[in-house]
Amino acid sequence: MPRRELSRPKQIVDWLEEWGKALAEPASVLQEFSEGWETRASRRSYGNLTVIVPAPADLLVPKLKRGEPRDRAHAEWAKQLGMV
């Protein structure tokens, strides 16, 4: 499988900043994960938008529950990189 990376990661930051400016009220982007995930998460605000990103181990929980080969491979890759 070819490795895909953004050529300019700043594109995402710019997009989030635009959304943050466009929001009239504070908002956040998040999804439910295992208990305690919020204490391990990273947070960043872009204007009125707060983005909460779960830790790699918490992101892998739903993938491992699915048990698909690509999800197991993703978990193994994260272990090799020392992310979990």
N, C-alpha and C positions, 0 to 999 in steps of 0.2 A: 504494500500500500504506500503510495507516495506521501511524503510529509508535506503538509500544507501549513503555511505560515502567512500572516499578513505581511505584505510588502511595506506597509506604512501603518503601524499600530495606532498612530495618532488619529487615524480616521475614526476609530471607535470613540476615542476621547472627545473629538470634535462633535460627533453625533450625540453623545451623552450630554455634552455642554449645551447644545442646541435645544434638546428636550428640556433640560433643567431651566433654561431661560423661558421656554414656551409655557411651562406649567404655572398656573395661577396660584396653586396651593402646593404645600410640600407633599411629596409622594415617594414611594420606595418600590424597588423591584426585588421580590424575594419569592421563595418557594419553600414549602415545608419539607424538612429533612428529619433525621434522627434527633432524639432528645439531646438538648444542649448544643445543637449546631450553631446557634447564634453567638455563643461565647467564643467559638473557634473561628468565626467568620471574619472576613475583611470587609471594611466599609469605606465608601468614598462618596462624597457629595459633589454634584454638578448642578449648581444653582439650587432649585427646589427639588431636584431628583436625587435620592439617595439610593445607591446600588450596593446591595449586600451580596457578597460572593462567599458561599460555603467553602470550608477547607476541603482540600482534595479527598481526604478520607470520607467526608460526608457526601461528597458528590458521587463517590463510588458505590455507596450503599444501594441506591435504587438500581444501578447497573448490575451489581452482583446478584440482586434479587431476581432480575430477569434471567440471568444465567446464560445469555447468548454468547457464542464464541467470541464475537467482537468485544463484548463487554468484559469477558474474562481476560482477553488480550490487553485491553485498555488498563485493567487493574494491574496486570503483570508489568506493563510498561511504566506505570506510575511507581511501582515498587522498585524497578530498576533505576529510576531517576532519583529515588530517595524521597519522593513526595509523600509517601505513606509508610 
